[in-house]
Amino acid sequence: MNKAELIDKIAKDAGVTKTQANEALDSFTSAVIGALKKNDKVTLVGFGTFSVTKRSARKGRNPQTGKVINIPAKKVAKFKAGKEFSTKLK
């Protein structure tokens, strides 16, 4: 499912226009990104938790040349599915 398909589904289920659904989705993603930039967690009970973790610097290998390269440390977004979400996938 891509963004356009998700917007269609939200609009249909909520009984709103596609424009309103798009604005709601954009607002949600902006709020999550803003919270993660501040190193906060976003927890949606029954769905899951978005958080930021630090990935340490490490050595990697260029697959074309085989040369060893240094991969710098960075922050990455992480999602942990909630219990209710996980049980619905079975």
Backbone as a printed PyTorch tensor [residue, N CA C, xyz], in Angstrom:
tensor([[[  0.8590,  -1.1770,   0.0000],
         [  0.0000,   0.0000,   0.0000],
         [  0.9020,   1.2350,   0.0000]],

        [[  0.6320,   2.1470,  -0.9070],
         [  1.4000,   3.3850,  -0.9430],
         [  0.5880,   4.5130,  -0.2890]],

        [[  1.1510,   5.7120,  -0.2800],
         [  0.5000,   6.8350,   0.4040],
         [ -0.8630,   7.1580,  -0.2050]],

        [[ -0.9610,   7.1680,  -1.5230],
         [ -2.2350,   7.4940,  -2.1750],
         [ -3.3200,   6.4790,  -1.8160]],

        [[ -2.9530,   5.2000,  -1.7850],
         [ -3.9140,   4.1610,  -1.4180],
         [ -4.3360,   4.2960,   0.0480]],

        [[ -3.3870,   4.6540,   0.9160],
         [ -3.7050,   4.8600,   2.3240],
         [ -4.6410,   6.0520,   2.4960]],

        [[ -4.3980,   7.1110,   1.7740],
         [ -5.2730,   8.3000,   1.8330],
         [ -6.6820,   7.9400,   1.3700]],

        [[ -6.7900,   7.1630,   0.2960],
         [ -8.1070,   6.7170,  -0.1790],
         [ -8.8330,   5.9230,   0.9070]],

        [[ -8.1280,   5.0280,   1.5510],
         [ -8.7220,   4.1770,   2.5890],
         [ -9.1710,   5.0110,   3.7850]],

        [[ -8.3340,   5.9450,   4.2200],
         [ -8.6830,   6.8130,   5.3530],
         [ -9.9110,   7.6490,   5.0020]],

        [[ -9.9230,   8.2460,   3.8100],
         [-11.0490,   9.0810,   3.3780],
         [-12.3470,   8.2820,   3.3590]],

        [[-12.2910,   7.0790,   2.8290],
         [-13.4830,   6.2330,   2.7440],
         [-13.9760,   5.8240,   4.1330]],

        [[-13.0610,   5.3510,   4.9860],
         [-13.4400,   4.8630,   6.3170],
         [-13.9220,   5.9830,   7.2410]],

        [[-13.3100,   7.1720,   7.1340],
         [-13.6560,   8.2760,   8.0260],
         [-14.7680,   9.1600,   7.4550]],

        [[-15.1090,   8.9520,   6.1940],
         [-16.1510,   9.7690,   5.5790],
         [-15.7240,  11.2080,   5.3740]],

        [[-14.4540,  11.3980,   5.0120],
         [-13.9230,  12.7400,   4.7540],
         [-13.3840,  12.7770,   3.3280]],

        [[-13.0330,  13.9750,   2.8780],
         [-12.4730,  14.0990,   1.5290],
         [-11.0300,  13.5990,   1.5160]],

        [[-10.5400,  13.3310,   0.3280],
         [ -9.1450,  12.8930,   0.1940],
         [ -8.1870,  13.9930,   0.6540]],

        [[ -8.5480,  15.2460,   0.4090],
         [ -7.7110,  16.3660,   0.8410],
         [ -7.5980,  16.3950,   2.3620]],

        [[ -8.7320,  16.2020,   3.0410],
         [ -8.7220,  16.1840,   4.5060],
         [ -7.9350,  14.9830,   5.0290]],

        [[ -8.0870,  13.8460,   4.3890],
         [ -7.3440,  12.6500,   4.8020],
         [ -5.8460,  12.8600,   4.6060]],

        [[ -5.4660,  13.4930,   3.4950],
         [ -4.0550,  13.7880,   3.2250],
         [ -3.4930,  14.7290,   4.2880]],

        [[ -4.2530,  15.7660,   4.6440],
         [ -3.8050,  16.7090,   5.6740],
         [ -3.6470,  16.0090,   7.0170]],

        [[ -4.5710,  15.1220,   7.3520],
         [ -4.4890,  14.3780,   8.6130],
         [ -3.2580,  13.4710,   8.6330]],

        [[ -3.0020,  12.7800,   7.5290],
         [ -1.8360,  11.8950,   7.4470],
         [ -0.5420,  12.6920,   7.5170]],

        [[ -0.4810,  13.8100,   6.7960],
         [  0.7070,  14.6700,   6.8390],
         [  0.9380,  15.2210,   8.2410]],

        [[ -0.1350,  15.5940,   8.9260],
         [ -0.0290,  16.0910,  10.2970],
         [  0.5030,  15.0040,  11.2280]],

        [[  0.0100,  13.7900,  11.0680],
         [  0.4650,  12.6650,  11.8840],
         [  1.9540,  12.4140,  11.6810]],

        [[  2.3850,  12.3300,  10.4070],
         [  3.7940,  12.0460,  10.1380],
         [  4.6910,  13.1830,  10.6280]],

        [[  4.2450,  14.4250,  10.4810],
         [  5.0280,  15.5660,  10.9770],
         [  5.1550,  15.5320,  12.4880]],

        [[  4.0760,  15.1720,  13.1740],
         [  4.1030,  15.1020,  14.6330],
         [  5.0550,  14.0110,  15.1070]],

        [[  5.0370,  12.8640,  14.4480],
         [  5.9340,  11.7600,  14.8260],
         [  7.3850,  12.1580,  14.5770]],

        [[  7.6660,  12.7290,  13.4170],
         [  9.0340,  13.1520,  13.0880],
         [  9.5150,  14.2140,  14.0690]],

        [[  8.6490,  15.1840,  14.3850],
         [  9.0180,  16.2310,  15.3370],
         [  9.3580,  15.6750,  16.7050]],

        [[  8.5730,  14.7200,  17.1680],
         [  8.8350,  14.1060,  18.4730],
         [ 10.1400,  13.3150,  18.4480]],

        [[ 10.3790,  12.5730,  17.3730],
         [ 11.6030,  11.7780,  17.2830],
         [ 12.8460,  12.6620,  17.1940]],

        [[ 12.7240,  13.8140,  16.5420],
         [ 13.8550,  14.7510,  16.4780],
         [ 14.2460,  15.2440,  17.8720]],

        [[ 13.2520,  15.3020,  18.7710],
         [ 13.5040,  15.7340,  20.1550],
         [ 13.8780,  14.5500,  21.0500]],

        [[ 14.1270,  13.3950,  20.4430],
         [ 14.4430,  12.1530,  21.1600],
         [ 13.3170,  11.6830,  22.0650]],

        [[ 12.0790,  12.0530,  21.7480],
         [ 10.9150,  11.5550,  22.4680],
         [ 10.4400,  10.2650,  21.8080]],

        [[  9.6380,   9.5120,  22.5470],
         [  8.9870,   8.3250,  21.9970],
         [  7.5460,   8.6840,  21.6610]],

        [[  6.9880,   8.0200,  20.6720],
         [  5.5760,   8.1750,  20.3420],
         [  4.9530,   6.7930,  20.5300]],

        [[  4.0660,   6.6880,  21.5190],
         [  3.4420,   5.4130,  21.8360],
         [  1.9590,   5.4700,  21.5100]],

        [[  1.5120,   4.5560,  20.6750],
         [  0.1120,   4.4160,  20.3390],
         [ -0.3250,   3.0610,  20.9050]],

        [[ -1.0310,   3.0900,  22.0280],
         [ -1.4080,   1.8690,  22.7300],
         [ -2.1790,   0.9480,  21.7850]],

        [[ -1.7710,  -0.3040,  21.7330],
         [ -2.3920,  -1.2890,  20.8630],
         [ -1.7860,  -1.3330,  19.4710]],

        [[ -1.0510,  -0.2950,  19.0900],
         [ -0.4360,  -0.2540,  17.7660],
         [  1.0660,  -0.4560,  17.8620]],

        [[  1.7590,   0.4440,  18.5710],
         [  3.2020,   0.3040,  18.7150],
         [  3.8660,   1.5820,  19.1620]],

        [[  5.1920,   1.5400,  19.2010],
         [  5.9890,   2.6620,  19.6770],
         [  7.0570,   3.0210,  18.6550]],

        [[  7.1190,   4.3040,  18.3370],
         [  8.1820,   4.8490,  17.4980],
         [  9.2290,   5.4360,  18.4330]],

        [[ 10.5120,   5.1650,  18.1760],
         [ 11.5790,   5.7120,  19.0020],
         [ 12.8240,   5.9200,  18.1430]],

        [[ 13.8400,   6.5230,  18.7530],
         [ 15.1090,   6.7540,  18.0740],
         [ 16.1920,   5.9900,  18.8140]],

        [[ 17.0330,   5.2910,  18.0800],
         [ 18.1700,   4.6100,  18.6830],
         [ 19.4420,   5.0920,  17.9920]],

        [[ 20.5520,   4.9260,  18.6920],
         [ 21.8440,   5.3110,  18.1270],
         [ 22.5230,   4.0710,  17.5640]],

        [[ 22.9700,   4.1860,  16.3380],
         [ 23.7310,   3.1050,  15.7180],
         [ 25.1960,   3.5230,  15.7530]],

        [[ 26.0320,   2.7100,  16.3630],
         [ 27.4340,   3.0730,  16.5240],
         [ 28.1880,   2.9550,  15.1990]],

        [[ 29.3300,   3.6120,  15.1490],
         [ 30.1790,   3.5560,  13.9540],
         [ 30.6840,   2.1260,  13.7890]],

        [[ 30.8570,   1.7160,  12.5360],
         [ 31.3240,   0.3630,  12.2920],
         [ 32.0490,   0.3000,  10.9530]],

        [[ 32.6860,  -0.8040,  10.7270],
         [ 33.3720,  -1.0220,   9.4610],
         [ 32.4460,  -1.8140,   8.5460]],

        [[ 32.4620,  -1.4650,   7.2720],
         [ 31.6740,  -2.1760,   6.2790],
         [ 32.5520,  -2.5290,   5.0980]],

        [[ 31.9500,  -3.1370,   4.1000],
         [ 32.7200,  -3.5300,   2.9230],
         [ 31.9540,  -3.1180,   1.6740]],

        [[ 32.6600,  -2.4530,   0.7620],
         [ 32.0840,  -2.0810,  -0.5180],
         [ 31.8970,  -3.3700,  -1.3260]],

        [[ 30.6500,  -3.7210,  -1.6860],
         [ 30.4340,  -4.9930,  -2.3800],
         [ 31.0420,  -5.0530,  -3.7850]],

        [[ 31.2590,  -3.9140,  -4.4190],
         [ 31.8350,  -3.9200,  -5.7650],
         [ 33.3400,  -4.1250,  -5.7450]],

        [[ 34.0160,  -3.4700,  -4.7740],
         [ 35.4770,  -3.5190,  -4.7620],
         [ 36.0300,  -4.3980,  -3.6520]],

        [[ 35.2200,  -4.6720,  -2.6300],
         [ 35.7020,  -5.4500,  -1.4910],
         [ 36.5020,  -4.6100,  -0.5040]],

        [[ 36.6390,  -3.3070,  -0.7890],
         [ 37.4140,  -2.4190,   0.0710],
         [ 36.6600,  -2.1500,   1.3800]],

        [[ 37.4090,  -2.1400,   2.4930],
         [ 36.8160,  -1.8540,   3.8010],
         [ 36.5540,  -0.3520,   3.9030]],

        [[ 35.3430,   0.0110,   4.3600],
         [ 34.9820,   1.4210,   4.5230],
         [ 34.4860,   1.6550,   5.9470]],

        [[ 34.5920,   2.8880,   6.3830],
         [ 34.0820,   3.2650,   7.6990],
         [ 32.6630,   3.7970,   7.5390]],

        [[ 31.7480,   3.2570,   8.3320],
         [ 30.3620,   3.7180,   8.3320],
         [ 30.1850,   4.5360,   9.6070]],

        [[ 29.8500,   5.8250,   9.4870],
         [ 29.7600,   6.6810,  10.6740],
         [ 28.5570,   6.3450,  11.5610]],

        [[ 28.6360,   6.7560,  12.8130],
         [ 27.5210,   6.5780,  13.7510],
         [ 26.3780,   7.4800,  13.3170]],

        [[ 25.1580,   7.0420,  13.6150],
         [ 24.0060,   7.8720,  13.2870],
         [ 22.8070,   7.4460,  14.1190]],

        [[ 21.7850,   8.2990,  14.1120],
         [ 20.5310,   7.9910,  14.7860],
         [ 19.5820,   7.3910,  13.7570]],

        [[ 18.8310,   6.3660,  14.1700],
         [ 17.8710,   5.7290,  13.2730],
         [ 16.5150,   5.6000,  13.9550]],

        [[ 15.4650,   5.6780,  13.1710],
         [ 14.1130,   5.5050,  13.6920],
         [ 13.8510,   4.0160,  13.8820]],

        [[ 13.0700,   3.7090,  14.9120],
         [ 12.7590,   2.3260,  15.2300],
         [ 11.2700,   2.2270,  15.5320]],

        [[ 10.6400,   1.1380,  15.1190],
         [  9.2380,   0.8890,  15.4410],
         [  9.1210,  -0.4740,  16.0890]],

        [[  8.4600,  -0.5160,  17.2430],
         [  8.2070,  -1.7760,  17.9220],
         [  6.7050,  -1.9690,  17.9720]],

        [[  6.2290,  -3.0150,  17.3260],
         [  4.7950,  -3.2850,  17.2720],
         [  4.2680,  -3.6310,  18.6590]],

        [[  3.0680,  -3.1510,  18.9550],
         [  2.4200,  -3.4600,  20.2170],
         [  1.8750,  -4.8780,  20.2100]],

        [[  1.4950,  -5.3460,  21.3930],
         [  1.0190,  -6.7230,  21.5410],
         [ -0.2440,  -6.9730,  20.7050]],

        [[ -1.1930,  -6.0510,  20.7720],
         [ -2.4430,  -6.2050,  20.0340],
         [ -2.1880,  -6.2420,  18.5300]],

        [[ -1.3060,  -5.3810,  18.0550],
         [ -0.9300,  -5.3330,  16.6420],
         [ -0.3090,  -6.6640,  16.2300]],

        [[  0.6070,  -7.1680,  17.0270],
         [  1.2960,  -8.4100,  16.7000],
         [  0.3570,  -9.6000,  16.6480]],

        [[ -0.5940,  -9.6700,  17.5750],
         [ -1.5050, -10.8080,  17.5990],
         [ -2.4750, -10.7920,  16.4080]],

        [[ -2.7790,  -9.6450,  15.8610],
         [ -3.6830,  -9.5600,  14.7160],
         [ -3.0210, -10.0240,  13.4200]],

        [[ -1.6980, -10.1180,  13.4020],
         [ -0.9790, -10.5570,  12.1970],
         [ -0.9530, -12.0740,  12.0540]],

        [[ -1.2600, -12.7850,  13.1030],
         [ -1.1870, -14.2610,  13.0670],
         [ -2.3480, -14.8710,  12.3530]]])
